[in-house]
Amino acid sequence: MLIRLVINNFLSFGEEREFNMLPNERYAKLPNHKYAVGPISVLKLAAIYGANAAGKSNLIKALNLLKSFVNQKKLPTGLGEMRFRFDDELRDR
């Protein structure tokens, strides 16, 4: 189960961005929207939405890359080609 994903220097994500399934205080009044996994609560459902060119597809690509890490138990080749290219300082990280 994916609870939290932090992306940095990957495709269109130059700065650190976070996708998580942790509920905020707003969902404290809506107990049907979350369930307990051990000592923590997580959301049952998440939606990805935004404007064109906002990075939705690149978030899916990051999730697929994470999936390949887990399934193959090694880093895939060609990771350098997936780094953020719009900032010269980030190209070398």
PyMOL Python script that loads the backbone (N, CA, C, O; Angstrom):
from pymol import cmd

cmd.read_pdbstr("""\
ATOM      1  N   MET A   1       0.835  -1.171   0.000  1.00  0.00           N
ATOM      2  CA  MET A   1       0.000   0.000   0.000  1.00  0.00           C
ATOM      3  C   MET A   1       0.886   1.242   0.000  1.00  0.00           C
ATOM      4  O   MET A   1       1.815   1.356   0.799  1.00  0.00           O
ATOM      5  N   LEU A   2       0.592   2.150  -0.886  1.00  0.00           N
ATOM      6  CA  LEU A   2       1.320   3.405  -0.966  1.00  0.00           C
ATOM      7  C   LEU A   2       0.651   4.421  -0.052  1.00  0.00           C
ATOM      8  O   LEU A   2      -0.532   4.728  -0.205  1.00  0.00           O
ATOM      9  N   ILE A   3       1.415   4.936   0.894  1.00  0.00           N
ATOM     10  CA  ILE A   3       0.884   5.949   1.807  1.00  0.00           C
ATOM     11  C   ILE A   3       1.415   7.325   1.437  1.00  0.00           C
ATOM     12  O   ILE A   3       0.692   8.317   1.531  1.00  0.00           O
ATOM     13  N   ARG A   4       2.686   7.392   1.013  1.00  0.00           N
ATOM     14  CA  ARG A   4       3.290   8.687   0.734  1.00  0.00           C
ATOM     15  C   ARG A   4       4.355   8.531  -0.336  1.00  0.00           C
ATOM     16  O   ARG A   4       5.142   7.584  -0.297  1.00  0.00           O
ATOM     17  N   LEU A   5       4.389   9.455  -1.297  1.00  0.00           N
ATOM     18  CA  LEU A   5       5.407   9.482  -2.340  1.00  0.00           C
ATOM     19  C   LEU A   5       5.925  10.905  -2.451  1.00  0.00           C
ATOM     20  O   LEU A   5       5.144  11.843  -2.609  1.00  0.00           O
ATOM     21  N   VAL A   6       7.233  11.067  -2.368  1.00  0.00           N
ATOM     22  CA  VAL A   6       7.873  12.371  -2.511  1.00  0.00           C
ATOM     23  C   VAL A   6       8.707  12.332  -3.785  1.00  0.00           C
ATOM     24  O   VAL A   6       9.539  11.440  -3.956  1.00  0.00           O
ATOM     25  N   ILE A   7       8.491  13.290  -4.677  1.00  0.00           N
ATOM     26  CA  ILE A   7       9.170  13.351  -5.968  1.00  0.00           C
ATOM     27  C   ILE A   7      10.022  14.616  -6.009  1.00  0.00           C
ATOM     28  O   ILE A   7       9.568  15.692  -5.620  1.00  0.00           O
ATOM     29  N   ASN A   8      11.258  14.479  -6.482  1.00  0.00           N
ATOM     30  CA  ASN A   8      12.166  15.609  -6.585  1.00  0.00           C
ATOM     31  C   ASN A   8      13.090  15.364  -7.769  1.00  0.00           C
ATOM     32  O   ASN A   8      13.599  14.255  -7.934  1.00  0.00           O
ATOM     33  N   ASN A   9      13.316  16.384  -8.599  1.00  0.00           N
ATOM     34  CA  ASN A   9      14.226  16.306  -9.747  1.00  0.00           C
ATOM     35  C   ASN A   9      13.846  15.149 -10.670  1.00  0.00           C
ATOM     36  O   ASN A   9      14.700  14.351 -11.054  1.00  0.00           O
ATOM     37  N   PHE A  10      12.581  15.062 -11.021  1.00  0.00           N
ATOM     38  CA  PHE A  10      12.091  14.001 -11.891  1.00  0.00           C
ATOM     39  C   PHE A  10      11.133  14.597 -12.911  1.00  0.00           C
ATOM     40  O   PHE A  10      10.107  15.168 -12.540  1.00  0.00           O
ATOM     41  N   LEU A  11      11.454  14.470 -14.177  1.00  0.00           N
ATOM     42  CA  LEU A  11      10.663  14.979 -15.289  1.00  0.00           C
ATOM     43  C   LEU A  11      10.244  16.425 -15.045  1.00  0.00           C
ATOM     44  O   LEU A  11      11.115  17.295 -15.037  1.00  0.00           O
ATOM     45  N   SER A  12       8.975  16.731 -14.847  1.00  0.00           N
ATOM     46  CA  SER A  12       8.548  18.124 -14.671  1.00  0.00           C
ATOM     47  C   SER A  12       8.566  18.576 -13.211  1.00  0.00           C
ATOM     48  O   SER A  12       8.165  19.702 -12.915  1.00  0.00           O
ATOM     49  N   PHE A  13       9.023  17.720 -12.293  1.00  0.00           N
ATOM     50  CA  PHE A  13       9.066  18.067 -10.871  1.00  0.00           C
ATOM     51  C   PHE A  13      10.488  18.485 -10.492  1.00  0.00           C
ATOM     52  O   PHE A  13      11.311  17.644 -10.132  1.00  0.00           O
ATOM     53  N   GLY A  14      10.773  19.790 -10.574  1.00  0.00           N
ATOM     54  CA  GLY A  14      12.098  20.285 -10.196  1.00  0.00           C
ATOM     55  C   GLY A  14      12.249  20.359  -8.694  1.00  0.00           C
ATOM     56  O   GLY A  14      13.246  19.903  -8.134  1.00  0.00           O
ATOM     57  N   GLU A  15      11.263  20.930  -8.052  1.00  0.00           N
ATOM     58  CA  GLU A  15      11.271  21.024  -6.599  1.00  0.00           C
ATOM     59  C   GLU A  15      10.491  19.857  -6.013  1.00  0.00           C
ATOM     60  O   GLU A  15       9.737  19.181  -6.713  1.00  0.00           O
ATOM     61  N   GLU A  16      10.683  19.634  -4.733  1.00  0.00           N
ATOM     62  CA  GLU A  16      10.053  18.501  -4.053  1.00  0.00           C
ATOM     63  C   GLU A  16       8.531  18.648  -4.022  1.00  0.00           C
ATOM     64  O   GLU A  16       8.004  19.695  -3.646  1.00  0.00           O
ATOM     65  N   ARG A  17       7.835  17.581  -4.425  1.00  0.00           N
ATOM     66  CA  ARG A  17       6.373  17.512  -4.376  1.00  0.00           C
ATOM     67  C   ARG A  17       5.984  16.233  -3.655  1.00  0.00           C
ATOM     68  O   ARG A  17       6.706  15.237  -3.701  1.00  0.00           O
ATOM     69  N   GLU A  18       4.847  16.268  -2.997  1.00  0.00           N
ATOM     70  CA  GLU A  18       4.418  15.124  -2.195  1.00  0.00           C
ATOM     71  C   GLU A  18       2.995  14.713  -2.562  1.00  0.00           C
ATOM     72  O   GLU A  18       2.106  15.552  -2.708  1.00  0.00           O
ATOM     73  N   PHE A  19       2.805  13.416  -2.706  1.00  0.00           N
ATOM     74  CA  PHE A  19       1.481  12.819  -2.849  1.00  0.00           C
ATOM     75  C   PHE A  19       1.311  11.889  -1.662  1.00  0.00           C
ATOM     76  O   PHE A  19       2.120  10.983  -1.465  1.00  0.00           O
ATOM     77  N   ASN A  20       0.269  12.100  -0.867  1.00  0.00           N
ATOM     78  CA  ASN A  20       0.081  11.209   0.276  1.00  0.00           C
ATOM     79  C   ASN A  20      -1.392  10.870   0.453  1.00  0.00           C
ATOM     80  O   ASN A  20      -2.284  11.554  -0.049  1.00  0.00           O
ATOM     81  N   MET A  21      -1.602   9.805   1.174  1.00  0.00           N
ATOM     82  CA  MET A  21      -2.948   9.306   1.434  1.00  0.00           C
ATOM     83  C   MET A  21      -3.339   9.502   2.898  1.00  0.00           C
ATOM     84  O   MET A  21      -4.205   8.794   3.412  1.00  0.00           O
ATOM     85  N   LEU A  22      -2.714  10.445   3.555  1.00  0.00           N
ATOM     86  CA  LEU A  22      -3.006  10.720   4.960  1.00  0.00           C
ATOM     87  C   LEU A  22      -4.146  11.742   5.047  1.00  0.00           C
ATOM     88  O   LEU A  22      -4.104  12.760   4.357  1.00  0.00           O
ATOM     89  N   PRO A  23      -5.145  11.493   5.868  1.00  0.00           N
ATOM     90  CA  PRO A  23      -6.269  12.431   5.973  1.00  0.00           C
ATOM     91  C   PRO A  23      -5.887  13.683   6.758  1.00  0.00           C
ATOM     92  O   PRO A  23      -5.041  13.638   7.652  1.00  0.00           O
ATOM     93  N   ASN A  24      -6.524  14.799   6.410  1.00  0.00           N
ATOM     94  CA  ASN A  24      -6.337  16.010   7.201  1.00  0.00           C
ATOM     95  C   ASN A  24      -7.504  16.169   8.165  1.00  0.00           C
ATOM     96  O   ASN A  24      -8.373  15.300   8.233  1.00  0.00           O
ATOM     97  N   GLU A  25      -7.531  17.260   8.902  1.00  0.00           N
ATOM     98  CA  GLU A  25      -8.559  17.452   9.933  1.00  0.00           C
ATOM     99  C   GLU A  25      -9.965  17.500   9.345  1.00  0.00           C
ATOM    100  O   GLU A  25     -10.935  17.166  10.026  1.00  0.00           O
ATOM    101  N   ARG A  26     -10.080  17.912   8.088  1.00  0.00           N
ATOM    102  CA  ARG A  26     -11.395  18.007   7.454  1.00  0.00           C
ATOM    103  C   ARG A  26     -12.098  16.653   7.424  1.00  0.00           C
ATOM    104  O   ARG A  26     -13.325  16.590   7.501  1.00  0.00           O
ATOM    105  N   TYR A  27     -11.341  15.586   7.314  1.00  0.00           N
ATOM    106  CA  TYR A  27     -11.935  14.255   7.250  1.00  0.00           C
ATOM    107  C   TYR A  27     -12.178  13.643   8.618  1.00  0.00           C
ATOM    108  O   TYR A  27     -12.645  12.507   8.703  1.00  0.00           O
ATOM    109  N   ALA A  28     -11.881  14.350   9.672  1.00  0.00           N
ATOM    110  CA  ALA A  28     -12.171  13.841  11.012  1.00  0.00           C
ATOM    111  C   ALA A  28     -13.680  13.691  11.205  1.00  0.00           C
ATOM    112  O   ALA A  28     -14.134  12.834  11.963  1.00  0.00           O
ATOM    113  N   LYS A  29     -14.446  14.526  10.517  1.00  0.00           N
ATOM    114  CA  LYS A  29     -15.905  14.460  10.621  1.00  0.00           C
ATOM    115  C   LYS A  29     -16.514  13.454   9.644  1.00  0.00           C
ATOM    116  O   LYS A  29     -17.719  13.207   9.679  1.00  0.00           O
ATOM    117  N   LEU A  30     -15.688  12.875   8.778  1.00  0.00           N
ATOM    118  CA  LEU A  30     -16.164  11.929   7.768  1.00  0.00           C
ATOM    119  C   LEU A  30     -15.451  10.582   7.946  1.00  0.00           C
ATOM    120  O   LEU A  30     -14.554  10.259   7.167  1.00  0.00           O
ATOM    121  N   PRO A  31     -15.826   9.809   8.937  1.00  0.00           N
ATOM    122  CA  PRO A  31     -15.099   8.562   9.215  1.00  0.00           C
ATOM    123  C   PRO A  31     -15.223   7.519   8.110  1.00  0.00           C
ATOM    124  O   PRO A  31     -14.399   6.606   8.056  1.00  0.00           O
ATOM    125  N   ASN A  32     -16.206   7.615   7.237  1.00  0.00           N
ATOM    126  CA  ASN A  32     -16.357   6.648   6.153  1.00  0.00           C
ATOM    127  C   ASN A  32     -15.341   6.859   5.025  1.00  0.00           C
ATOM    128  O   ASN A  32     -15.217   5.999   4.153  1.00  0.00           O
ATOM    129  N   HIS A  33     -14.617   7.975   5.020  1.00  0.00           N
ATOM    130  CA  HIS A  33     -13.649   8.283   3.976  1.00  0.00           C
ATOM    131  C   HIS A  33     -12.254   7.757   4.301  1.00  0.00           C
ATOM    132  O   HIS A  33     -11.341   7.900   3.488  1.00  0.00           O
ATOM    133  N   LYS A  34     -12.077   7.163   5.452  1.00  0.00           N
ATOM    134  CA  LYS A  34     -10.749   6.680   5.831  1.00  0.00           C
ATOM    135  C   LYS A  34     -10.886   5.355   6.570  1.00  0.00           C
ATOM    136  O   LYS A  34     -11.963   4.989   7.041  1.00  0.00           O
ATOM    137  N   TYR A  35      -9.759   4.646   6.658  1.00  0.00           N
ATOM    138  CA  TYR A  35      -9.731   3.428   7.455  1.00  0.00           C
ATOM    139  C   TYR A  35      -8.364   3.278   8.096  1.00  0.00           C
ATOM    140  O   TYR A  35      -7.387   3.886   7.657  1.00  0.00           O
ATOM    141  N   ALA A  36      -8.306   2.472   9.126  1.00  0.00           N
ATOM    142  CA  ALA A  36      -7.090   2.317   9.915  1.00  0.00           C
ATOM    143  C   ALA A  36      -6.210   1.224   9.331  1.00  0.00           C
ATOM    144  O   ALA A  36      -6.683   0.140   8.988  1.00  0.00           O
ATOM    145  N   VAL A  37      -4.921   1.530   9.224  1.00  0.00           N
ATOM    146  CA  VAL A  37      -3.894   0.564   8.844  1.00  0.00           C
ATOM    147  C   VAL A  37      -2.892   0.568   9.981  1.00  0.00           C
ATOM    148  O   VAL A  37      -1.984   1.398  10.028  1.00  0.00           O
ATOM    149  N   GLY A  38      -3.070  -0.360  10.884  1.00  0.00           N
ATOM    150  CA  GLY A  38      -2.228  -0.358  12.081  1.00  0.00           C
ATOM    151  C   GLY A  38      -2.530   0.875  12.906  1.00  0.00           C
ATOM    152  O   GLY A  38      -3.693   1.160  13.193  1.00  0.00           O
ATOM    153  N   PRO A  39      -1.490   1.615  13.296  1.00  0.00           N
ATOM    154  CA  PRO A  39      -1.707   2.785  14.156  1.00  0.00           C
ATOM    155  C   PRO A  39      -2.097   4.067  13.406  1.00  0.00           C
ATOM    156  O   PRO A  39      -2.390   5.078  14.045  1.00  0.00           O
ATOM    157  N   ILE A  40      -2.108   4.047  12.067  1.00  0.00           N
ATOM    158  CA  ILE A  40      -2.407   5.272  11.322  1.00  0.00           C
ATOM    159  C   ILE A  40      -3.688   5.113  10.518  1.00  0.00           C
ATOM    160  O   ILE A  40      -4.131   3.997  10.246  1.00  0.00           O
ATOM    161  N   SER A  41      -4.269   6.229  10.146  1.00  0.00           N
ATOM    162  CA  SER A  41      -5.449   6.248   9.282  1.00  0.00           C
ATOM    163  C   SER A  41      -5.031   6.705   7.897  1.00  0.00           C
ATOM    164  O   SER A  41      -4.193   7.596   7.760  1.00  0.00           O
ATOM    165  N   VAL A  42      -5.613   6.097   6.866  1.00  0.00           N
ATOM    166  CA  VAL A  42      -5.348   6.484   5.485  1.00  0.00           C
ATOM    167  C   VAL A  42      -6.672   6.687   4.762  1.00  0.00           C
ATOM    168  O   VAL A  42      -7.707   6.155   5.161  1.00  0.00           O
ATOM    169  N   LEU A  43      -6.613   7.469   3.689  1.00  0.00           N
ATOM    170  CA  LEU A  43      -7.801   7.710   2.885  1.00  0.00           C
ATOM    171  C   LEU A  43      -8.127   6.487   2.038  1.00  0.00           C
ATOM    172  O   LEU A  43      -7.223   5.768   1.610  1.00  0.00           O
ATOM    173  N   LYS A  44      -9.392   6.251   1.798  1.00  0.00           N
ATOM    174  CA  LYS A  44      -9.817   5.135   0.964  1.00  0.00           C
ATOM    175  C   LYS A  44      -9.644   5.442  -0.519  1.00  0.00           C
ATOM    176  O   LYS A  44      -9.471   4.525  -1.322  1.00  0.00           O
ATOM    177  N   LEU A  45      -9.689   6.718  -0.893  1.00  0.00           N
ATOM    178  CA  LEU A  45      -9.715   7.096  -2.295  1.00  0.00           C
ATOM    179  C   LEU A  45      -8.976   8.407  -2.490  1.00  0.00           C
ATOM    180  O   LEU A  45      -8.996   9.274  -1.617  1.00  0.00           O
ATOM    181  N   ALA A  46      -8.323   8.552  -3.635  1.00  0.00           N
ATOM    182  CA  ALA A  46      -7.664   9.807  -4.004  1.00  0.00           C
ATOM    183  C   ALA A  46      -7.952  10.087  -5.465  1.00  0.00           C
ATOM    184  O   ALA A  46      -8.170   9.162  -6.248  1.00  0.00           O
ATOM    185  N   ALA A  47      -7.954  11.341  -5.830  1.00  0.00           N
ATOM    186  CA  ALA A  47      -8.154  11.755  -7.213  1.00  0.00           C
ATOM    187  C   ALA A  47      -7.009  12.667  -7.622  1.00  0.00           C
ATOM    188  O   ALA A  47      -6.526  13.470  -6.824  1.00  0.00           O
ATOM    189  N   ILE A  48      -6.586  12.539  -8.858  1.00  0.00           N
ATOM    190  CA  ILE A  48      -5.537  13.395  -9.409  1.00  0.00           C
ATOM    191  C   ILE A  48      -6.201  14.278 -10.454  1.00  0.00           C
ATOM    192  O   ILE A  48      -6.760  13.777 -11.429  1.00  0.00           O
ATOM    193  N   TYR A  49      -6.141  15.580 -10.257  1.00  0.00           N
ATOM    194  CA  TYR A  49      -6.740  16.498 -11.215  1.00  0.00           C
ATOM    195  C   TYR A  49      -5.889  17.751 -11.270  1.00  0.00           C
ATOM    196  O   TYR A  49      -5.108  18.020 -10.357  1.00  0.00           O
ATOM    197  N   GLY A  50      -6.037  18.507 -12.325  1.00  0.00           N
ATOM    198  CA  GLY A  50      -5.293  19.754 -12.471  1.00  0.00           C
ATOM    199  C   GLY A  50      -5.342  20.237 -13.904  1.00  0.00           C
ATOM    200  O   GLY A  50      -5.924  19.596 -14.779  1.00  0.00           O
ATOM    201  N   ALA A  51      -4.728  21.363 -14.120  1.00  0.00           N
ATOM    202  CA  ALA A  51      -4.707  21.988 -15.436  1.00  0.00           C
ATOM    203  C   ALA A  51      -3.826  21.183 -16.390  1.00  0.00           C
ATOM    204  O   ALA A  51      -3.052  20.322 -15.971  1.00  0.00           O
ATOM    205  N   ASN A  52      -3.963  21.483 -17.679  1.00  0.00           N
ATOM    206  CA  ASN A  52      -3.088  20.864 -18.668  1.00  0.00           C
ATOM    207  C   ASN A  52      -1.640  21.229 -18.354  1.00  0.00           C
ATOM    208  O   ASN A  52      -1.350  22.350 -17.937  1.00  0.00           O
ATOM    209  N   ALA A  53      -0.751  20.288 -18.555  1.00  0.00           N
ATOM    210  CA  ALA A  53       0.691  20.458 -18.328  1.00  0.00           C
ATOM    211  C   ALA A  53       1.018  20.727 -16.858  1.00  0.00           C
ATOM    212  O   ALA A  53       2.007  21.396 -16.558  1.00  0.00           O
ATOM    213  N   ALA A  54       0.204  20.216 -15.949  1.00  0.00           N
ATOM    214  CA  ALA A  54       0.450  20.418 -14.521  1.00  0.00           C
ATOM    215  C   ALA A  54       1.266  19.286 -13.901  1.00  0.00           C
ATOM    216  O   ALA A  54       1.687  19.399 -12.749  1.00  0.00           O
ATOM    217  N   GLY A  55       1.500  18.196 -14.638  1.00  0.00           N
ATOM    218  CA  GLY A  55       2.323  17.115 -14.133  1.00  0.00           C
ATOM    219  C   GLY A  55       1.583  15.839 -13.769  1.00  0.00           C
ATOM    220  O   GLY A  55       2.168  14.951 -13.151  1.00  0.00           O
ATOM    221  N   LYS A  56       0.324  15.725 -14.133  1.00  0.00           N
ATOM    222  CA  LYS A  56      -0.446  14.528 -13.786  1.00  0.00           C
ATOM    223  C   LYS A  56       0.161  13.274 -14.411  1.00  0.00           C
ATOM    224  O   LYS A  56       0.317  12.259 -13.731  1.00  0.00           O
ATOM    225  N   SER A  57       0.500  13.333 -15.682  1.00  0.00           N
ATOM    226  CA  SER A  57       1.090  12.172 -16.358  1.00  0.00           C
ATOM    227  C   SER A  57       2.456  11.837 -15.777  1.00  0.00           C
ATOM    228  O   SER A  57       2.812  10.664 -15.672  1.00  0.00           O
ATOM    229  N   ASN A  58       3.217  12.845 -15.403  1.00  0.00           N
ATOM    230  CA  ASN A  58       4.535  12.587 -14.818  1.00  0.00           C
ATOM    231  C   ASN A  58       4.426  11.993 -13.419  1.00  0.00           C
ATOM    232  O   ASN A  58       5.318  11.258 -12.995  1.00  0.00           O
ATOM    233  N   LEU A  59       3.367  12.291 -12.708  1.00  0.00           N
ATOM    234  CA  LEU A  59       3.126  11.629 -11.428  1.00  0.00           C
ATOM    235  C   LEU A  59       2.865  10.142 -11.655  1.00  0.00           C
ATOM    236  O   LEU A  59       3.368   9.304 -10.907  1.00  0.00           O
ATOM    237  N   ILE A  60       2.090   9.814 -12.675  1.00  0.00           N
ATOM    238  CA  ILE A  60       1.830   8.414 -13.014  1.00  0.00           C
ATOM    239  C   ILE A  60       3.129   7.720 -13.430  1.00  0.00           C
ATOM    240  O   ILE A  60       3.349   6.561 -13.078  1.00  0.00           O
ATOM    241  N   LYS A  61       3.989   8.415 -14.172  1.00  0.00           N
ATOM    242  CA  LYS A  61       5.282   7.839 -14.553  1.00  0.00           C
ATOM    243  C   LYS A  61       6.152   7.586 -13.329  1.00  0.00           C
ATOM    244  O   LYS A  61       6.868   6.586 -13.272  1.00  0.00           O
ATOM    245  N   ALA A  62       6.095   8.482 -12.350  1.00  0.00           N
ATOM    246  CA  ALA A  62       6.850   8.275 -11.115  1.00  0.00           C
ATOM    247  C   ALA A  62       6.318   7.071 -10.348  1.00  0.00           C
ATOM    248  O   ALA A  62       7.096   6.313  -9.769  1.00  0.00           O
ATOM    249  N   LEU A  63       5.007   6.889 -10.339  1.00  0.00           N
ATOM    250  CA  LEU A  63       4.416   5.717  -9.692  1.00  0.00           C
ATOM    251  C   LEU A  63       4.826   4.430 -10.404  1.00  0.00           C
ATOM    252  O   LEU A  63       5.097   3.421  -9.754  1.00  0.00           O
ATOM    253  N   ASN A  64       4.872   4.462 -11.731  1.00  0.00           N
ATOM    254  CA  ASN A  64       5.325   3.284 -12.486  1.00  0.00           C
ATOM    255  C   ASN A  64       6.793   2.978 -12.220  1.00  0.00           C
ATOM    256  O   ASN A  64       7.182   1.813 -12.138  1.00  0.00           O
ATOM    257  N   LEU A  65       7.604   4.016 -12.085  1.00  0.00           N
ATOM    258  CA  LEU A  65       9.017   3.814 -11.754  1.00  0.00           C
ATOM    259  C   LEU A  65       9.161   3.193 -10.369  1.00  0.00           C
ATOM    260  O   LEU A  65       9.969   2.285 -10.175  1.00  0.00           O
ATOM    261  N   LEU A  66       8.390   3.675  -9.421  1.00  0.00           N
ATOM    262  CA  LEU A  66       8.396   3.093  -8.077  1.00  0.00           C
ATOM    263  C   LEU A  66       7.965   1.629  -8.124  1.00  0.00           C
ATOM    264  O   LEU A  66       8.538   0.785  -7.435  1.00  0.00           O
ATOM    265  N   LYS A  67       6.972   1.337  -8.925  1.00  0.00           N
ATOM    266  CA  LYS A  67       6.508  -0.047  -9.081  1.00  0.00           C
ATOM    267  C   LYS A  67       7.627  -0.935  -9.626  1.00  0.00           C
ATOM    268  O   LYS A  67       7.804  -2.063  -9.169  1.00  0.00           O
ATOM    269  N   SER A  68       8.380  -0.429 -10.599  1.00  0.00           N
ATOM    270  CA  SER A  68       9.480  -1.233 -11.145  1.00  0.00           C
ATOM    271  C   SER A  68      10.595  -1.415 -10.114  1.00  0.00           C
ATOM    272  O   SER A  68      11.232  -2.469 -10.088  1.00  0.00           O
ATOM    273  N   PHE A  69      10.847  -0.411  -9.263  1.00  0.00           N
ATOM    274  CA  PHE A  69      11.816  -0.581  -8.163  1.00  0.00           C
ATOM    275  C   PHE A  69      11.419  -1.751  -7.283  1.00  0.00           C
ATOM    276  O   PHE A  69      12.242  -2.597  -6.936  1.00  0.00           O
ATOM    277  N   VAL A  70      10.146  -1.781  -6.930  1.00  0.00           N
ATOM    278  CA  VAL A  70       9.654  -2.802  -5.997  1.00  0.00           C
ATOM    279  C   VAL A  70       9.646  -4.181  -6.654  1.00  0.00           C
ATOM    280  O   VAL A  70      10.080  -5.158  -6.043  1.00  0.00           O
ATOM    281  N   ASN A  71       9.163  -4.268  -7.876  1.00  0.00           N
ATOM    282  CA  ASN A  71       9.047  -5.565  -8.539  1.00  0.00           C
ATOM    283  C   ASN A  71      10.393  -6.159  -8.938  1.00  0.00           C
ATOM    284  O   ASN A  71      10.601  -7.362  -8.779  1.00  0.00           O
ATOM    285  N   GLN A  72      11.318  -5.338  -9.458  1.00  0.00           N
ATOM    286  CA  GLN A  72      12.595  -5.844  -9.940  1.00  0.00           C
ATOM    287  C   GLN A  72      13.680  -5.858  -8.866  1.00  0.00           C
ATOM    288  O   GLN A  72      14.716  -6.500  -9.035  1.00  0.00           O
ATOM    289  N   LYS A  73      13.440  -5.151  -7.765  1.00  0.00           N
ATOM    290  CA  LYS A  73      14.379  -5.074  -6.643  1.00  0.00           C
ATOM    291  C   LYS A  73      15.751  -4.531  -7.052  1.00  0.00           C
ATOM    292  O   LYS A  73      16.776  -4.916  -6.490  1.00  0.00           O
ATOM    293  N   LYS A  74      15.752  -3.633  -8.038  1.00  0.00           N
ATOM    294  CA  LYS A  74      16.969  -2.950  -8.453  1.00  0.00           C
ATOM    295  C   LYS A  74      16.590  -1.660  -9.169  1.00  0.00           C
ATOM    296  O   LYS A  74      15.456  -1.492  -9.618  1.00  0.00           O
ATOM    297  N   LEU A  75      17.559  -0.750  -9.269  1.00  0.00           N
ATOM    298  CA  LEU A  75      17.310   0.510  -9.964  1.00  0.00           C
ATOM    299  C   LEU A  75      17.309   0.279 -11.465  1.00  0.00           C
ATOM    300  O   LEU A  75      18.229  -0.352 -11.984  1.00  0.00           O
ATOM    301  N   PRO A  76      16.307   0.770 -12.175  1.00  0.00           N
ATOM    302  CA  PRO A  76      16.303   0.617 -13.626  1.00  0.00           C
ATOM    303  C   PRO A  76      17.358   1.506 -14.275  1.00  0.00           C
ATOM    304  O   PRO A  76      17.771   2.509 -13.694  1.00  0.00           O
ATOM    305  N   THR A  77      17.786   1.144 -15.461  1.00  0.00           N
ATOM    306  CA  THR A  77      18.762   1.944 -16.185  1.00  0.00           C
ATOM    307  C   THR A  77      18.080   3.161 -16.794  1.00  0.00           C
ATOM    308  O   THR A  77      16.865   3.163 -16.990  1.00  0.00           O
ATOM    309  N   GLY A  78      18.856   4.189 -17.091  1.00  0.00           N
ATOM    310  CA  GLY A  78      18.327   5.376 -17.748  1.00  0.00           C
ATOM    311  C   GLY A  78      17.684   6.384 -16.825  1.00  0.00           C
ATOM    312  O   GLY A  78      16.920   7.230 -17.290  1.00  0.00           O
ATOM    313  N   LEU A  79      17.967   6.328 -15.521  1.00  0.00           N
ATOM    314  CA  LEU A  79      17.361   7.300 -14.595  1.00  0.00           C
ATOM    315  C   LEU A  79      17.849   8.719 -14.854  1.00  0.00           C
ATOM    316  O   LEU A  79      17.113   9.675 -14.607  1.00  0.00           O
ATOM    317  N   GLY A  80      19.066   8.873 -15.343  1.00  0.00           N
ATOM    318  CA  GLY A  80      19.606  10.204 -15.618  1.00  0.00           C
ATOM    319  C   GLY A  80      18.827  10.952 -16.679  1.00  0.00           C
ATOM    320  O   GLY A  80      18.803  12.183 -16.685  1.00  0.00           O
ATOM    321  N   GLU A  81      18.194  10.223 -17.572  1.00  0.00           N
ATOM    322  CA  GLU A  81      17.398  10.851 -18.631  1.00  0.00           C
ATOM    323  C   GLU A  81      16.070  11.371 -18.117  1.00  0.00           C
ATOM    324  O   GLU A  81      15.400  12.133 -18.814  1.00  0.00           O
ATOM    325  N   MET A  82      15.668  10.980 -16.911  1.00  0.00           N
ATOM    326  CA  MET A  82      14.379  11.373 -16.357  1.00  0.00           C
ATOM    327  C   MET A  82      14.472  12.553 -15.401  1.00  0.00           C
ATOM    328  O   MET A  82      13.469  12.926 -14.794  1.00  0.00           O
ATOM    329  N   ARG A  83      15.642  13.147 -15.253  1.00  0.00           N
ATOM    330  CA  ARG A  83      15.772  14.260 -14.305  1.00  0.00           C
ATOM    331  C   ARG A  83      15.177  15.543 -14.893  1.00  0.00           C
ATOM    332  O   ARG A  83      14.949  15.644 -16.098  1.00  0.00           O
ATOM    333  N   PHE A  84      14.934  16.510 -14.022  1.00  0.00           N
ATOM    334  CA  PHE A  84      14.367  17.808 -14.384  1.00  0.00           C
ATOM    335  C   PHE A  84      15.387  18.560 -15.232  1.00  0.00           C
ATOM    336  O   PHE A  84      16.541  18.694 -14.822  1.00  0.00           O
ATOM    337  N   ARG A  85      14.992  19.051 -16.399  1.00  0.00           N
ATOM    338  CA  ARG A  85      15.944  19.646 -17.337  1.00  0.00           C
ATOM    339  C   ARG A  85      15.821  21.154 -17.494  1.00  0.00           C
ATOM    340  O   ARG A  85      16.572  21.747 -18.269  1.00  0.00           O
ATOM    341  N   PHE A  86      14.908  21.786 -16.793  1.00  0.00           N
ATOM    342  CA  PHE A  86      14.690  23.212 -16.974  1.00  0.00           C
ATOM    343  C   PHE A  86      15.536  24.082 -16.059  1.00  0.00           C
ATOM    344  O   PHE A  86      15.451  25.308 -16.124  1.00  0.00           O
ATOM    345  N   ASP A  87      16.343  23.473 -15.216  1.00  0.00           N
ATOM    346  CA  ASP A  87      17.195  24.208 -14.295  1.00  0.00           C
ATOM    347  C   ASP A  87      18.591  23.594 -14.390  1.00  0.00           C
ATOM    348  O   ASP A  87      18.763  22.400 -14.142  1.00  0.00           O
ATOM    349  N   ASP A  88      19.596  24.414 -14.750  1.00  0.00           N
ATOM    350  CA  ASP A  88      20.951  23.902 -14.930  1.00  0.00           C
ATOM    351  C   ASP A  88      21.538  23.299 -13.671  1.00  0.00           C
ATOM    352  O   ASP A  88      22.306  22.340 -13.749  1.00  0.00           O
ATOM    353  N   GLU A  89      21.193  23.842 -12.502  1.00  0.00           N
ATOM    354  CA  GLU A  89      21.715  23.304 -11.249  1.00  0.00           C
ATOM    355  C   GLU A  89      21.177  21.895 -10.968  1.00  0.00           C
ATOM    356  O   GLU A  89      21.900  21.065 -10.418  1.00  0.00           O
ATOM    357  N   LEU A  90      19.942  21.618 -11.330  1.00  0.00           N
ATOM    358  CA  LEU A  90      19.330  20.312 -11.063  1.00  0.00           C
ATOM    359  C   LEU A  90      19.780  19.253 -12.065  1.00  0.00           C
ATOM    360  O   LEU A  90      19.625  18.061 -11.802  1.00  0.00           O
ATOM    361  N   ARG A  91      20.333  19.659 -13.203  1.00  0.00           N
ATOM    362  CA  ARG A  91      20.765  18.681 -14.203  1.00  0.00           C
ATOM    363  C   ARG A  91      21.887  17.788 -13.673  1.00  0.00           C
ATOM    364  O   ARG A  91      22.008  16.630 -14.075  1.00  0.00           O
ATOM    365  N   ASP A  92      22.696  18.323 -12.782  1.00  0.00           N
ATOM    366  CA  ASP A  92      23.843  17.564 -12.282  1.00  0.00           C
ATOM    367  C   ASP A  92      23.550  16.805 -11.012  1.00  0.00           C
ATOM    368  O   ASP A  92      24.418  16.076 -10.533  1.00  0.00           O
ATOM    369  N   ARG A  93      22.359  16.941 -10.440  1.00  0.00           N
ATOM    370  CA  ARG A  93      22.021  16.208  -9.212  1.00  0.00           C
ATOM    371  C   ARG A  93      21.480  14.854  -9.550  1.00  0.00           C
ATOM    372  O   ARG A  93      21.138  14.085  -8.652  1.00  0.00           O
TER     373      ARG A  93
END
""", "prot")
cmd.dss("prot")
cmd.show_as("cartoon", "prot")
cmd.util.cbc("prot")
cmd.orient("prot")
